[in-house]
Amino acid sequence: MAVQVVQLFDPADFLARAEPLLLADEARHNLILGLAGTLRDHPHVYRESALWLVERAGTVVGAALRTPPHNLVVARGSDDAVDALARAIEGPLPGVVGAVPEVDRFVAAWGARAEPRAHQGIYELSAVVPPSRPAPGRPRAATHADRPLLLEWWRAFAVEALDEPAPDEGAIARNVDHRLAEPMGGIALWEDGGRPVSAVGFGSPTPTGVRIGPVYTSPEARGRGYASALTAHVSARQLAAGRRFCFLYTNLANPTSNKIYVDIGYERVCDSVEYLFV
């Protein structure tokens, strides 16, 4: 039976219809679930959005979402559903992100030349393993007084981890401001000697989980266990608050960060690729 692509404009409707597909693998779909939930619960965060479902005989077999100017996010679905999305979505698209193999399938069906910008692992945690090496200092919640430092660190993270030589200053400011404005999410800092040395963001919740990141430690403070201690602290706090899972993305080209997360209990679920169309 043929599939049909439907474009929606109500995030609540999108989630109600897509959740059976997306929650079958919540970790894999944490990005699209978190974005759709933010669109539903905090519509002021994104200026625009576009949502698509692919249905076969009344059953959702594919989904995609975009918050311009950001890339399309594609969910796992049947091969013909992913192909149908590529035919139905009107371009131009700057790029697409999703788990493997569905993102590769979409790129092939889209037909434009694409270059991978980031190869990432999607990780899931349900119980924290305390770091074997305690870090000096203590955690605290970030406040608006920390905003200048956070803007600086978020820019550095975009350059180092996301390979963005000229980060979007407006997008960075909106991200920091939204995270500082509860209840959408938050940012925790690790202090040593009275000064912040590391930051961990959290937010974009899914029905039973929450995404952790970005994780950033100032260059002169690296190698002392601050990121491990703070990520473990934030993850444990989220689980204690009622989340069943914490999710995060790691750069697969950085074995150090991958080992840090595995050591505190994160398990690799699948791989994800972000492609840019050129």
N, C-alpha and C positions, 0 to 999 in steps of 0.2 A: 504494500500500500504506500502511496506517495506521501511525502512529508509536506507540511505547509509552514511557512515562516510568517509569524505575526509580530508586528511592532507594537509595543505597549508604551503608555505614557504615565502609568500609575505604578510606582515601585511596590506598593503593598500588593497590588494584583499580580505583579511579576513574581514576587516572593511566594505568594500563596500558591501559585500555579507551578513554579519551578522548584520549590523546596523538596518534593519527593526525589527529583533527579539530583539536586545539589547536595542534599543531606545524606545521600547514599555514600558519599565520600566527602565529608565535611572538611577535612584537612586539605584535600586537593582543591576544593572550591572555596577556601576561606577568603580569598581576595574578592571574588564576585559576590559572595554572601555578605561580606562586611561592607562593601560599597553599596549594595542594594539596601541593606539595613540602614546605612547612613542616609541614603536618599529618602527613605521612608520616614525615619525618625528625626532627621535634622536637615530638612530640605534646603536650608540656607547655605549649606557647606559648599555645594557644587552649583555653579550657575546654569549649567545645561546637563542633560542626560539623555541617553537613548538606550532602549532595552528591547531585546528580541527574544522570542521563544520559537522553537521548532516543535511542531506537534505532528503526531501520527495517530489517527483514529482517537483523538481526544487526549492522548498521553504525551506529555512533554518529553522529547528525546534530544533536545539541544537547547542551549541558551547562550546569550552574549550580552554584554553591557559596555557602555562607553560614557565617560564624563569628559567631554571635550575641554581642553585640547589634548587630553591624555589618550593613550593607546586603547584599542579595543581589548576587552578581556573575554576570552572564549572559554566555555565550560566543556567538560567531557561529554560527548554524545556519540550517537551512531555516526558512521562515516558519511552517510548520505545527509544527515542533519548538518554536519559541519560544512559539507559541500554546498548545501542549500543556503546556509548563512552567508557564505562567500559570494554567492550569486545575488542574494537579496539586499545586502548592505551596500548602500551607495557611498562611493568614495568621494574625495580621497581620504585615505587613512594614513596617519603617520606611522603606525605600527600595530602590533598585536602581541599580547602576552597570554600565556596559558601553560598548562602542564603538557608534558610529552606523553602520547604522540598527537593529541588533538591540535596543539598549536602548529605542529609541522604540517598536519593535514590541511589546516586552514590556509597556511602560507602557500602550499602547492595549489590549492583551489583558487586562491585570490589571483595568482598569476604574475604579480609584479615581482621585480627583483627585491630580495630581502637580505638584510645582513643581521646576524645575531648580535645584540648589544650586551646581553647578560645571560649567562648560564647559571641557574640557581637551584638549590635544593630546597624543597619544602619539608619542614620538620614539625613534629608534633610532640607535645609533652603532656603527660597525665599525672606525674609525680616527680617532684624535684629531688635530685641527689645533691646534698650540700657539697660545695667545693672542697676539695681535699686540702687546699692551701688557703687559710683565712687571709683576707685582705685587710690592711690597716684602714681605719676610718669607719664611716657609717653612711647609711642611705638617708635621703630625705626627699620630700616632694618638691619639685620645681615650682616656682612662683613667677608672677609677672616681672618681678625684679631680676629674674635670670634671663629674660627675653633676649637682650643683646648677645649674651654668651651662646644661647641656644641657636640663634640665627647664624652665628659664626660657625658653630659646630655642624648644623644642618647643611650649610653650604659646603663645608669640608667633606662631610659624608657623601654628598652628591658627587663631588669631584672624585673622591677616592674609591668609593664603593659602587657608585652608579655610572662612573665614567662620563660625567657631564662637565665638560670643560667650562661651560658658561651656564650655570644653574639659573633657573627661573626664580628671580628674587621674590616676585609676587607670590608664586606657588609656595615657596619656602616659608614666607611670612604667614600665609594662610594656614599652612600645616601646623606651624608652631602655635599660632593663636588658637586654632581649634583644639589642639591637644591640651593647651592650658585652660581651656574653658570646659569644665565638667558639664554634663556627664559623658561627653563623647569619648574621652580617653584621658590620658595624662602623660607626664614625663617625670621620671625619677632621676635624681642625681646621687652620685657617690662622692662624698667629701673626705678628704684626708688633709689633716693639718689646717682645717678651716677653709679649704678652697675646693671647688668642684673639679673632679678629675675625669669623670665618666658620666654618660647620660644614656638612659634607656627609655624609649617611648612605648606606649601601648594604646590600643584602641581598635576601632573598626570591628566591633564584636560580631560574632556569628551566633546562631541560636544557642550553642553550648560552649563556645570558645571565644578567644580573643587573640588578636595578632600582636606580637611583640616586635618592636623595632621602630625606628632605627636604633642601633647600638653603636655608640661612638665614645672613644677614649682619646683625650688629647695626646698628641704624639710623644711628648716628653714624659707621659705617665704610663705608657704601655709596658706590658710585661710584668706587671705587679699584681695581677689577679683582680683588678677593679671591675672589668667588664663581666667576668664570671660571677663575682659576688653580687653585682647589681642585677644582672639578668636572672640569677637564681632568686634573689629577693623579690623582684617584680613578678616573676612567674609564680612563686609561692603565694604572694599576696592575691593574685588573680584567682588561683585555685581555691584559696581560703574564702574568697568572696563568692564562691559558688560556680565558677567556671569549671567545666570538666576537662577542658584542654586549653593549652596555649600553642599557638602556631608561630613560626617565624621562617623567613627566607634567608638563605645564606649564599654568598658568592662561592661557587664551587672551585674557583681558582684560588681561594684563600684557605688552605688546609688548617691554619691556626684557628680561625674563627669556627670552622666546622668542628674541630676537636673540642673547643671550649663548650659548645652547646651539647655535644654528645656526652661529655663528661658530667654535665648537670642533669641529664635525663632526657634530652631531646632525641627523637628517633626520626630518621629520614623516611619520608612517605613516598615521594616521587620527585622528579626533576621538572623544572620550569624553564622556559626560554622566552626572552623578550626580543622580538624582531622589529627592526626598523625597515620600512619600505623606502627604497632609494631609486 
